[in-house]
Amino acid sequence: MQEGRRQEEYDELHEDPLRIARGIAWGIAIGGAMWAAVIGLFVMWVMK
């Protein structure tokens, strides 16, 4: 039972590698934007 499920998960992951790459790219973009906002607000607060 577990083996069949693992194989399904493996197939889903390797079926569309572009989907994974797109997810990683979006994660980096959103994470970068969040960090830029946090650092920008901190710098503005310090220079106030």
MMTF fields as JSON, N, C-alpha, C and O atoms, coordinates in Angstrom:
{
  "mmtfVersion": "1.0.0",
  "mmtfProducer": "UNKNOWN",
  "numBonds": 191,
  "numAtoms": 192,
  "numGroups": 48,
  "numChains": 1,
  "numModels": 1,
  "chainsPerModel": [1],
  "groupsPerChain": [48],
  "chainIdList": ["A"],
  "bondAtomList": [4, 2, 8, 6, 12, 10, 16, 14, 20, 18, 24, 22, 28, 26, 32, 30, 36, 34, 40, 38, 44, 42, 48, 46, 52, 50, 56, 54, 60, 58, 64, 62, 68, 66, 72, 70, 76, 74, 80, 78, 84, 82, 88, 86, 92, 90, 96, 94, 100, 98, 104, 102, 108, 106, 112, 110, 116, 114, 120, 118, 124, 122, 128, 126, 132, 130, 136, 134, 140, 138, 144, 142, 148, 146, 152, 150, 156, 154, 160, 158, 164, 162, 168, 166, 172, 170, 176, 174, 180, 178, 184, 182, 188, 186],
  "bondOrderList": [1, 1, 1, 1, 1, 1, 1, 1, 1, 1, 1, 1, 1, 1, 1, 1, 1, 1, 1, 1, 1, 1, 1, 1, 1, 1, 1, 1, 1, 1, 1, 1, 1, 1, 1, 1, 1, 1, 1, 1, 1, 1, 1, 1, 1, 1, 1],
  "groupList": [{"groupName": "MET", "atomNameList": ["N", "CA", "C", "O"], "elementList": ["N", "C", "C", "O"], "formalChargeList": [0, 0, 0, 0], "bondAtomList": [1, 0, 2, 1, 3, 2], "bondOrderList": [1, 1, 2], "singleLetterCode": "M", "chemCompType": "L-PEPTIDE LINKING"}, {"groupName": "GLN", "atomNameList": ["N", "CA", "C", "O"], "elementList": ["N", "C", "C", "O"], "formalChargeList": [0, 0, 0, 0], "bondAtomList": [1, 0, 2, 1, 3, 2], "bondOrderList": [1, 1, 2], "singleLetterCode": "Q", "chemCompType": "L-PEPTIDE LINKING"}, {"groupName": "GLU", "atomNameList": ["N", "CA", "C", "O"], "elementList": ["N", "C", "C", "O"], "formalChargeList": [0, 0, 0, 0], "bondAtomList": [1, 0, 2, 1, 3, 2], "bondOrderList": [1, 1, 2], "singleLetterCode": "E", "chemCompType": "L-PEPTIDE LINKING"}, {"groupName": "GLY", "atomNameList": ["N", "CA", "C", "O"], "elementList": ["N", "C", "C", "O"], "formalChargeList": [0, 0, 0, 0], "bondAtomList": [1, 0, 2, 1, 3, 2], "bondOrderList": [1, 1, 2], "singleLetterCode": "G", "chemCompType": "PEPTIDE LINKING"}, {"groupName": "ARG", "atomNameList": ["N", "CA", "C", "O"], "elementList": ["N", "C", "C", "O"], "formalChargeList": [0, 0, 0, 0], "bondAtomList": [1, 0, 2, 1, 3, 2], "bondOrderList": [1, 1, 2], "singleLetterCode": "R", "chemCompType": "L-PEPTIDE LINKING"}, {"groupName": "TYR", "atomNameList": ["N", "CA", "C", "O"], "elementList": ["N", "C", "C", "O"], "formalChargeList": [0, 0, 0, 0], "bondAtomList": [1, 0, 2, 1, 3, 2], "bondOrderList": [1, 1, 2], "singleLetterCode": "Y", "chemCompType": "L-PEPTIDE LINKING"}, {"groupName": "ASP", "atomNameList": ["N", "CA", "C", "O"], "elementList": ["N", "C", "C", "O"], "formalChargeList": [0, 0, 0, 0], "bondAtomList": [1, 0, 2, 1, 3, 2], "bondOrderList": [1, 1, 2], "singleLetterCode": "D", "chemCompType": "L-PEPTIDE LINKING"}, {"groupName": "LEU", "atomNameList": ["N", "CA", "C", "O"], "elementList": ["N", "C", "C", "O"], "formalChargeList": [0, 0, 0, 0], "bondAtomList": [1, 0, 2, 1, 3, 2], "bondOrderList": [1, 1, 2], "singleLetterCode": "L", "chemCompType": "L-PEPTIDE LINKING"}, {"groupName": "HIS", "atomNameList": ["N", "CA", "C", "O"], "elementList": ["N", "C", "C", "O"], "formalChargeList": [0, 0, 0, 0], "bondAtomList": [1, 0, 2, 1, 3, 2], "bondOrderList": [1, 1, 2], "singleLetterCode": "H", "chemCompType": "L-PEPTIDE LINKING"}, {"groupName": "PRO", "atomNameList": ["N", "CA", "C", "O"], "elementList": ["N", "C", "C", "O"], "formalChargeList": [0, 0, 0, 0], "bondAtomList": [1, 0, 2, 1, 3, 2], "bondOrderList": [1, 1, 2], "singleLetterCode": "P", "chemCompType": "L-PEPTIDE LINKING"}, {"groupName": "ILE", "atomNameList": ["N", "CA", "C", "O"], "elementList": ["N", "C", "C", "O"], "formalChargeList": [0, 0, 0, 0], "bondAtomList": [1, 0, 2, 1, 3, 2], "bondOrderList": [1, 1, 2], "singleLetterCode": "I", "chemCompType": "L-PEPTIDE LINKING"}, {"groupName": "ALA", "atomNameList": ["N", "CA", "C", "O"], "elementList": ["N", "C", "C", "O"], "formalChargeList": [0, 0, 0, 0], "bondAtomList": [1, 0, 2, 1, 3, 2], "bondOrderList": [1, 1, 2], "singleLetterCode": "A", "chemCompType": "L-PEPTIDE LINKING"}, {"groupName": "TRP", "atomNameList": ["N", "CA", "C", "O"], "elementList": ["N", "C", "C", "O"], "formalChargeList": [0, 0, 0, 0], "bondAtomList": [1, 0, 2, 1, 3, 2], "bondOrderList": [1, 1, 2], "singleLetterCode": "W", "chemCompType": "L-PEPTIDE LINKING"}, {"groupName": "VAL", "atomNameList": ["N", "CA", "C", "O"], "elementList": ["N", "C", "C", "O"], "formalChargeList": [0, 0, 0, 0], "bondAtomList": [1, 0, 2, 1, 3, 2], "bondOrderList": [1, 1, 2], "singleLetterCode": "V", "chemCompType": "L-PEPTIDE LINKING"}, {"groupName": "PHE", "atomNameList": ["N", "CA", "C", "O"], "elementList": ["N", "C", "C", "O"], "formalChargeList": [0, 0, 0, 0], "bondAtomList": [1, 0, 2, 1, 3, 2], "bondOrderList": [1, 1, 2], "singleLetterCode": "F", "chemCompType": "L-PEPTIDE LINKING"}, {"groupName": "LYS", "atomNameList": ["N", "CA", "C", "O"], "elementList": ["N", "C", "C", "O"], "formalChargeList": [0, 0, 0, 0], "bondAtomList": [1, 0, 2, 1, 3, 2], "bondOrderList": [1, 1, 2], "singleLetterCode": "K", "chemCompType": "L-PEPTIDE LINKING"}],
  "groupTypeList": [0, 1, 2, 3, 4, 4, 1, 2, 2, 5, 6, 2, 7, 8, 2, 6, 9, 7, 4, 10, 11, 4, 3, 10, 11, 12, 3, 10, 11, 10, 3, 3, 11, 0, 12, 11, 11, 13, 10, 3, 7, 14, 13, 0, 12, 13, 0, 15],
  "groupIdList": [1, 2, 3, 4, 5, 6, 7, 8, 9, 10, 11, 12, 13, 14, 15, 16, 17, 18, 19, 20, 21, 22, 23, 24, 25, 26, 27, 28, 29, 30, 31, 32, 33, 34, 35, 36, 37, 38, 39, 40, 41, 42, 43, 44, 45, 46, 47, 48],
  "secStructList": [7, 2, 2, 2, 2, 2, 2, 2, 2, 2, 2, 2, 2, 2, 2, 7, 2, 2, 2, 2, 2, 2, 2, 2, 2, 2, 2, 2, 2, 2, 2, 2, 2, 2, 2, 2, 2, 2, 2, 2, 2, 2, 2, 2, 2, 2, 2, 7],
  "xCoordList": [0.829, 0.0, 0.867, 0.654, 1.836, 2.725, 3.536, 3.743, 3.993, 4.817, 4.047, 4.589, 2.798, 1.984, 1.799, 1.849, 1.588, 1.385, 2.671, 2.644, 3.791, 5.083, 5.337, 5.823, 5.007, 5.222, 4.354, 4.803, 3.118, 2.234, 2.822, 2.852, 3.292, 3.883, 5.11, 5.305, 5.929, 7.133, 6.743, 7.347, 5.739, 5.283, 4.778, 5.089, 4.006, 3.474, 4.607, 4.553, 5.63, 6.744, 7.532, 7.94, 7.744, 8.603, 7.82, 8.399, 6.515, 5.663, 5.864, 5.936, 5.952, 6.019, 7.122, 6.835, 8.379, 9.474, 9.362, 9.861, 8.708, 8.545, 7.668, 7.866, 6.694, 5.815, 6.628, 6.42, 7.548, 8.399, 9.295, 9.435, 9.902, 10.786, 10.012, 10.516, 8.789, 7.952, 7.624, 7.629, 7.34, 7.046, 8.243, 8.095, 9.425, 10.644, 10.876, 11.211, 10.699, 10.907, 9.935, 10.331, 8.659, 7.674, 8.036, 7.905, 8.489, 8.885, 10.03, 10.019, 11.025, 12.17, 11.722, 12.142, 10.873, 10.409, 9.597, 9.827, 8.656, 7.802, 8.625, 8.474, 9.496, 10.358, 11.28, 11.471, 11.851, 12.731, 11.99, 12.509, 10.774, 9.973, 9.642, 9.677, 9.322, 9.001, 10.221, 10.114, 11.378, 12.593, 12.945, 13.374, 12.772, 13.054, 12.15, 12.605, 10.883, 9.941, 10.346, 10.344, 10.691, 11.078, 12.333, 12.381, 13.345, 14.603, 14.372, 14.916, 13.567, 13.258, 12.564, 12.916, 11.585, 10.881, 11.83, 11.767, 12.701, 13.663, 14.609, 14.873, 15.117, 16.03, 15.316, 15.886, 14.069, 13.307, 13.097, 13.177, 12.828, 12.61, 13.899, 13.86, 15.04, 16.33, 16.71, 17.232, 16.459, 16.865, 15.897, 16.176, 14.796, 13.771, 14.261, 13.505],
  "yCoordList": [-1.204, 0.0, 1.258, 2.169, 1.299, 2.464, 2.628, 3.744, 1.505, 1.561, 2.2, 3.035, 1.815, 2.377, 3.869, 4.625, 4.281, 5.713, 6.493, 7.576, 5.939, 6.603, 6.757, 7.792, 5.726, 5.762, 6.85, 7.545, 7.006, 8.056, 9.433, 10.29, 9.642, 10.938, 11.209, 12.33, 10.198, 10.335, 10.709, 11.596, 10.033, 10.318, 11.746, 12.429, 12.213, 13.576, 14.592, 15.58, 14.356, 15.303, 15.354, 16.428, 14.198, 14.147, 14.29, 14.286, 14.414, 14.571, 15.958, 16.088, 16.986, 18.369, 19.129, 19.868, 18.958, 19.658, 21.175, 21.892, 21.677, 23.129, 23.689, 24.82, 22.895, 23.341, 23.549, 24.518, 22.638, 22.754, 23.978, 24.75, 24.161, 25.313, 26.613, 27.58, 26.633, 27.83, 28.112, 29.264, 27.059, 27.222, 27.773, 28.653, 27.264, 27.756, 29.215, 30.028, 29.549, 30.932, 31.879, 32.954, 31.483, 32.33, 32.477, 33.563, 31.398, 31.456, 32.426, 33.207, 32.375, 33.285, 34.724, 35.628, 34.941, 36.301, 36.886, 38.023, 36.112, 36.61, 36.784, 37.778, 35.82, 35.93, 37.13, 37.849, 37.35, 38.506, 39.814, 40.745, 39.887, 41.107, 41.352, 42.491, 40.295, 40.445, 40.932, 41.839, 40.332, 40.765, 42.201, 42.965, 42.58, 43.959, 44.927, 45.984, 44.579, 45.435, 45.542, 46.634, 44.419, 44.421, 45.259, 46.09, 45.049, 45.794, 47.274, 48.136, 47.575, 48.968, 49.679, 50.809, 49.025, 49.629, 49.822, 50.842, 48.859, 48.964, 50.142, 50.913, 50.283, 51.389, 52.724, 53.67, 52.805, 54.049, 54.37, 55.53, 53.338, 53.526, 53.993, 54.864, 53.419, 53.782, 55.211, 55.946, 55.614, 56.944, 58.048, 59.232, 57.672, 58.636, 59.614, 60.482],
  "zCoordList": [0.0, 0.0, 0.0, -0.801, 0.899, 0.983, -0.3, -0.775, -0.856, -2.068, -3.219, -3.943, -3.387, -4.461, -4.296, -5.266, -3.077, -2.812, -3.066, -3.65, -2.627, -2.863, -4.359, -4.814, -5.108, -6.559, -7.187, -8.097, -6.713, -7.233, -6.96, -7.843, -5.725, -5.37, -6.234, -6.704, -6.443, -7.266, -8.693, -9.295, -9.226, -10.594, -10.712, -11.688, -9.736, -9.773, -9.781, -10.514, -8.971, -8.89, -10.193, -10.636, -10.804, -11.988, -13.289, -14.375, -13.173, -14.344, -14.96, -16.182, -14.123, -14.613, -13.876, -12.935, -14.292, -13.601, -13.705, -12.837, -14.764, -14.9, -13.792, -13.348, -13.343, -12.259, -10.985, -10.255, -10.729, -9.544, -9.677, -8.729, -10.845, -11.072, -10.919, -10.348, -11.431, -11.32, -9.854, -9.421, -9.099, -7.67, -6.92, -6.072, -7.226, -6.576, -6.944, -6.083, -8.22, -8.672, -7.976, -7.524, -7.889, -7.196, -5.725, -5.162, -5.098, -3.688, -3.469, -2.518, -4.356, -4.244, -4.475, -3.753, -5.48, -5.796, -4.642, -4.23, -4.128, -3.038, -1.767, -1.057, -1.482, -0.302, -0.394, 0.587, -1.564, -1.769, -1.579, -0.963, -2.109, -1.963, -0.493, -0.029, 0.235, 1.66, 2.432, 3.257, 2.168, 2.861, 2.503, 3.369, 1.24, 0.823, 1.58, 2.018, 1.737, 2.468, 3.936, 4.503, 4.548, 5.966, 6.171, 7.078, 5.341, 5.478, 5.183, 5.874, 4.159, 3.83, 4.98, 5.319, 5.577, 6.718, 7.899, 8.585, 8.136, 9.236, 9.009, 9.932, 7.788, 7.465, 7.635, 8.178, 7.172, 7.327, 8.807, 9.211, 9.614, 11.055, 11.733, 12.602, 11.34, 11.941, 11.569, 12.407, 10.334, 9.873, 10.319, 10.129, 10.893, 11.299, 12.345, 12.78]
}
